[in-house]
């Protein structure tokens, strides 16, 4: 779309010939995120046409208990230490960000009083700074006012390397945060920032309770398990790995919200029993992440007590290849960058593994409506999806690559080279679809002469941030591991940082960083840095496509399924809007139940 066509499209919106949503989606296909597309309309004088809100309740509360099932149980409630969705979701009931993102990629104010814009003088046209105005009637659950000092503190807290926060990368491009007054914060970036709202997506924690724990003692804070937030519910009881109980925040800053008096979140079990408890027995109101074989899901849907909800997202199920040796200990840590992997650094072995993942079988036998086979890490928005990658399943071709690299078959059919057997440990979380995916991959690998040992780890352990646990995704003490990564915004900057060199987990950072593969590439780092400050959306999209192609073609990862978010929703629940870019519970304050 050239400048003339863009101006015509804006004029069509202004004249009512083209809807705002259609305009946003058209630009999304060109790599322009919804906030930037809406900013173009704002600058052209096209007033926003917000979606009609659900009828507001006449009073707060009165809805009884909301019963939630998270079959991967949360283990802590500090969002800055949440390596997985389960902990971030459980925290989101208590903590809030400045903004959230709706299903169409639009920004929605939460603790912010509005969305910054060039027109309002709160956003620099060149992306060098943004001014956030904050709601004035917000208090923490203990009655302390929420102010700009809290926002500044969250930057100081997460950006401090000693804190070892998983959100550290969100503040990497921030030069400083300035408290303008109690209800205004200016974020100044080191370079032009097209992703200027990135820090505003982080859930806020209170400065007055966490300040004395900032740095090396941050993980010792009692508030990590007994949080105080600004959200619609306050924590009453938390049993890590089991349950969380919340009561209504009687002084919540949104009038007549929330509807429910209590929230009971039950953790553990499995996805099948979670779905059944909502759509068949009606014992629970909502269940998260229904990762169940599609045939089973269709049978469960006949239960009549609820529905299965499918939401498009940028989530991808993929296999990571450890670039370091998980068996060799160096300076007190396994999977150290000082010890390259003795097998997976062989390009032919990695390329062979990519050919041994039968994506079509995984799709047809397991996921069905829940996802699409993919060879890309970035699948959505469409403009960032690479046209250069291809996926193929071929045991024969994989065997040829291994032959070429000198891996010869032994009497038992397993290959070896230089006295080393081609044996790998392949781990994931305990979950039927994942164990079936493992089995599909193992069957093909065995035919090609690769021995795979399959390992299934309890989800609450696998996705834990406990630095003392050897079985977490961060420690990665296996050769291969598989899980889903959710893209938390319609902008790939944060999502692709998981491959940057500075994100390698280690003993020094409590294994809190996100580059689990330990892959390091100066070319990738340069592309990521260029995209971080590139304001031309077309050029920026090219950078992300090149990043995607690097990690796919060098087989740092093997993407398998581009997944929808799938959840079970009780038949009587109302106003349950799920965004593929945000937590399932981002709008829980607005949920209600038919009486």
N, C-alpha and C positions, 0 to 999 in steps of 0.2 A: 504494500500500500504506500504510494508516494504521497508527497505533501498535498497535492491537489485532491487526491481521493480521500485523504484524511479530513481535509476541510469540508468536502462534500458530505462525508459521513456525519461530522459534527453538525452541519447545517440541517441534515435530515432529522437528527435527534431533536434539534431546536424547533423544527417545524412539526414534529410529531409523526413523521413518516417512518422513523426508525426508533425502536425502543432502546432505553438505556442499557438493559441487559444484553440485547443483541449487539449493541455497540461494544460493550465490555468484552463479550465473548469473541467478537471479530478481532479486536486488538490483542486479546489473550493468545489467539492463534499466531500472532506476529511477535509474541514474547513480551507484550506489555502487560504488566500486572494490573489487576483491577484498581488498586488505589491510584496508579498513575493514569489509567484510562479515565477514571472519574475526575482526576485533577484536570485533565484536558477539557472535560465538559464544564467543570467549574470555571476555569479560566475563560471559557467562551461564553459564560453567562447562562449556562443551562442549569437551572435549579434542580436539586436532588428531588427524587420522587421516592421516598422511602416506602418499603412494603408496609401495608396496613398491619398494625400490631394486633395480636390476639386480644380479645376483650379482656380488659383488666379486671381482676377480682375486686370485690367491694372492700375486702379487708385482708390483712396478712394472716396466714395460717388457717387452721381448721381442716386441713386435708388429711390428717392422720399420718401414717408412716409410709414413706417411699422405700420399697425393698429392692435393693440392687444386688446383682451377682457379677462378681469379677472372678472368673475361674483361675486367673493368675493373681494370687493374693498380694496386696501391697505390703511392703516391709518398712517403709519410712514415709514421712510426710513433709519433707523439706524439698520443694521443687528444684532447688539448685543442686540437689544430690540425686535426682530421679533419673536413672539411666534408661528406664523403660516406661511405657505408657501406663502400666498399672499403678505405679507410685505417683506419677504426674496427675493421673485422673483422681486418685483418692485425695490428693492435695488440693485439687481444683475446687472441691466442695468448700474448702476453707479459705484458700488464697485466691486472689484475683490479679489479672494483668491490667495494664492500662487500656489495652484494646484486645478484641478477639476478631476472628475472621469467619464470615458467614459462608454458606455452601458455594456462593458465586465468587468468593474471593474478595468481597468487600470488607473494609474495616468497620468494626462496631465499637463504639466507646464503652468502656466498663468503668475503670477508675478515672479515665480521661473525661474531660467535660465535652469533648468534641474531637473531630479528626482535623489535624493541621492541614493547611492549604496555602498555596502561594498567594491566592486571592485575599486570604485573611491576614497575610503577613506573618504566619506562623511556620512556614516552610520555605527554606531557601530554594530558589529556582534551580540553582546549581547543585543542590543536594549536600551542602556543606554543614547545614545545621537544621534542627527542627525544634520548635517550641511546643511543649505539651502543657496545656492548661488542665488542671485537675478538678474533679468534683469537690465541692466545699463541705458537703454534709456527711463525710465518710469518717468512721472511727474504727479502730481495731476492736476486736471482741472484748478486750479488757477496758474499753472506754477511751483509750489514748487516741487523739486525733491522727488521722492519716494525712501526712503533709509531703511537700517536695523533698524534705530531708530524708524521708524513707526511700524515695526513688533514687536519690543520689547515693544513699547507703547501699542499695542493691547493686549498683554499679561497682562501688568500692569493694564490696563483699565478693562478688563473682569474679571481678577482674584481678583480684589478689591471687597470684599463683599458689600461695600457701593455703588458701581455702580449698583448692583443688575441686572447684565446682564444675559440674558437667555443662553448665551454662557459660563457662568462661569465654568460649568462642563468640558468643553473641555481643561481647563488649570489646572485641579485639580492635575494631576500627574507631572506637570512641576516644577522642583526644581528652575530653573533659565533659562533665555535667555541671551545670551552674544552677543553683537555686536562685531564681529571680525573686520569688516571694513564697509564702507558704503554699501557694496553689499554682505555681508555674515553674517548670524545669526546662532549661535549654540544653539540648544535647549537641555538642560540637564534634564533628567527625574529623579524622586525620586527613581524609581525602573525600572527594565527592562520593556520596553514598546513595545509589538507587534504591537500596533496601533500608531506607531511613527509619522504618517502623520496627526493625528487628528487635531492639531492646524492649520495646513496648509490649511484646508478646510474652515476656517473662512474668510469671506470677511473683507478686511482691511479698516480701517478708518484713516484719517490723524491726526498725533500727533499734528501738529502745530495749528489745529483748535479745537481739542477736549481736549487737555491737561488741559486747565483751567476749564473744566466742569467735569473732572474725579471725581468719588466718588458720594456723595449724590446729587450733582447738575447735574449729567449726563443727566437726563431726561429733563432738562431745555435748553439744547444746541439747538440753532437755526438750527444747521446742521442736527438735527434729521429729520427736514422737508425740509431743503435746503442742501442736501448733496453735498460734493465735493469728487469725487473719482478718480480712474485711468482708469475707464472703457471706452468702445467704445462710450458711449453717456453721455452727461452732462445734468443735470436737468435744465429745463427752467421754468416749472411751476408745482406745485403740489397742488391739492385740495383733502385733506384727505377724504376718503370714496367716491371719485368720479373719478378724472382723474389725470394723470401724463403725462407731455410732455417733451421729451428729444430731444436735437439737437446733431448732430454728433460731436465727439471729433476730431477736425482737426489735433491733434497731438498725436493720439493714437499710442501706442508703437508697434503695429503689422502693417507692411507695407501694404498699399492699403486696409486696413480694417478700418471701416466697410463699407458695401455697401449702406445702407439706410442713407438718409440725416436727417430724423426725426423718432422718435418713439412716437406714440400716444397710451397710455395705458388707456383704458376706464374700469372703475370698476362699479360693481353693476349689477342688473338684475338677471337673473337666467340661469342655465346651458342649458336649452332647447333653449332659445332665443339666447344664445351665439353660440351654435352649428349652429343654423339656419342662423345666420348672416355671418358665414364663408362658410358653405357647400351648402346653398340654395341661398342666396341673393348675396354673395360675397362682402358684405359691409365691412367685416373685413378680415384680412389675417390669423389670428391665434387666437384660443380660448383655454384657459387652463381648465383642470379638468372637462371634459364633463361627469359629474355624472348625467346621464340621463338613464331612463329605457331602456333596450336593444331593446324592440319592437319599441319604439319611435326613437331610434338611427338608426335602420335599415331603417325606413322611411325617416329620414333626409339624410341618405347617398345617396339617389337617386337624390339629388339636383343637382349634376354635377359640382358645383363650387369649390369643395374641397373634402377632404377625412378625415375619422376618423382614427387616429393613435393610436395603442395599443402598450404599452411598458412594459415589465416585470419589476416589482419592488418589494421591500420588504414592501410595504405599507399594512396596515391592518385596516379595519373598525372594531371598537370594542366598547363595552360598559364599562365604568368605574363605579365601585361601591364606593361611598363615604364612607370611614371608620370613618368619623366624623359627628357630628350632624350639618346639615346646618341651622337649625332653632335656635339653642342656641348660643348666643353671649358670648364670654369669652375674657376679656381684649380687647374689641373693635373689635373683629373679629369673624365672623361665620365660620363654618367648621374648628374649632380649634382642634389641636391634644389633647387638654385638655378635650375635650368633645366627647367621643366615640359615634358612631352612635347607636341609641336605637333599630334599627331593623336589619340593614345590618351586624352587628357584630354577629348575630345569624347565625351560619354556615349552618343550614338547610334552612333558607330563601335564603341565597346566592346560595346554591346548587340548590334550586328549581328554582330560576331565570335563572340559566344556562340551565336548562332543558326546559325552556319556550321560548327559542329563536329558532325559526324554520329556521335554516340556509338554508335548501334546498329550502324552499318557498321564502326566500329573494333572493337566487341565481336565481331561475327559473322565479320569477315574476318581478324582478327588474334588477339585474346586468348582468345575462347572460355571454356574452363574456368578460365582464369587470372584472371578478373576479372568485374566487373559494371558496366554503365554507371551513372554517378552524376552528380548535380548538386551534391553536397555535398563539402566538404573533410573534415568529420568524419563518418565512416561507422560507427565502432565505438569503444567499446561503444554499443549500440543507443539508450540513453537520450539520448545526445548528438546523435543523428542528427536533423536538422531535418525536420519534416513540411511546411515552408513553401515549399521550393524545388521548382521544376519545370524539367526540361530539354526542349528542343524543337529540332528541326532544320527550318529553313525559309529557303531562299534567297530566296523571294519576300518574306517579312516583313523579312529583313535589308535587301533592296533598298529597301523602303518607308522604313525608318528612315534610310537614307543619303540618300534623296531629301528627306525632311523636314529633314535637317540641311544641305541645300544642296550635297551632293557629287554632281556631275553627270558623266555618262559622256562621255568623249572619243571620237574616231573609232576608237581601238583598243579601246574597251570599258572602259578603266580610268577610274575616277572622279577628279575633281580639284575643288579648292575654293580660291579665292583664289590661283591659280597653283601650288598644291602638289598633286602627284599622291598618290593614296591607295596608297602603296607602303610595305610593311613588311618587315623582316627577321625571319625565324622560325627560331630555332636550337634545336638539341638535340644529344645525344650520338650518335655513330655506332653505329647498331644497326638492323637490318632492320625490326622492328616500329615503331620510332620514325620511320624514313624513310617507311614506308607510312602511318603516321598523318599525317605532314606532307603527303603527297601527297593524302590524302583531304580534308584541310582546305583545301589549296591549290586543288583542283578546285572546291570549293563557293565559295571566296572569289573566284576568277576569274569565275565565273558572276554573282556579285553586284557585280563591278566593282572588286575589291581585288586589287592585285598583291602577291604574296608571294614574296620571295626566300628559298629554303630553304638553311639552312646546317647541316652536320653536322660536329661537332667530336670529335676523339679523346677517349674517356671519361677517360683519365688526365689530360688537359688540362682538359676541361670541369669535372670535379669536383675540380680541384686547389685547394689553398689558397695557391698561390704569388701573392703580391700584385703581382708584376711581369708576370703573364700577363693579357693583355687578354681572353682567351676563356673565362674561368671564369664559373660561375653567379653568383659574388659581384660581379664587375665588370659583368656584364650589359650589354655594348656592342651589344645588338640591341634590337629592339622587342618581340619575343615570345620566350619560351623555354619548353621543356617537359622535364620529368623526373618522377621519382617521389620523393615525400617519405614516409619511413617514420615512423609514430608510435611513438616508443620506449617508451611506457608506456600502460597502459589508463586514463590520465588525460590530457586534452587540454591541460593548462596549458602545458607546454613546447612542444608542437606548435603551438599557436596564437600563441605569442610571436613567430613569424616575421612577424606583421603589425603588431607594436607599433612605435611611432615611434622608440623608442630603439634598435631593432635595425637601423636603416638602415646598410648598408655604406658606407664612405667611405675616402678616402685616409688620414684621421687614424687609423682603426682597422684599417688594412691590409685593408680590404674583408672583414673576418672576421665581420661580423654577418649575420643570417639574413633580414632583410627585403629580399629582392632586388628586389622591385617598387618600393621606395622610397615606398610608399603611406603616408600619415599621416592618422590620424583620431582626434580627441580622444574621440569617442564610443566607438570600439573600445578605445582605451587605458583608458578608465574602466571598461568592462565587464571587460576582462582583469584590471585591478587588483582589482575587486570579487570576481571569481571566485577570485583568488589567496588571499583571506582568508575566503571564505564557507564555513562549516562545515556548512550545511544542504545536503545533496546535491541536493535537488529544485530549490532556488533556484539553486544553482551550475550545474546542467544547463541551466537557462533562460538563464543568462548565455552559456554556450558556444553554444547554439543561435542566440542573437542575434548573436554574433560571426561564426558561420558564415554567417548570412544577410547580414550586412553585406558581407563580402568577395565573396560570390557575386552578390548583387543589384547591387552597385556594379561588378561585373566587374573586380575586382582580379586575380582568377584565374578560369580556366575548368576546373573538374574534369571529367575524362573517364572514367576507369576506376578503380573501387575494386578494388585488386589483391590477390591472394593472394601470399604468398611461394612461389616455385617453385624447387626445386633438384633436381639429379640425384644419386642416392645409389647407390653400388655395391652389388651384390647380397650381398656378403659383409660389409658394414659392419653393426655392431650398436650398439644403444643410442644411435642418432642422434635425439635429441629436439630439434626446432626450435621455437622460440617466435616467434610473430608480433610479440612486444614486445621482442625482444632480438636480439643478433648471432647469425648462424648458428653461430658458433664459441663461444658462451657456455658450452656444456657439452662442449667438445672433450676435456677431461680424462677424460670418462666414455665416450668412444667406444671401440669395440673392433672386432675383425675375427674372423670365423669362421675358425678354423684349418684 
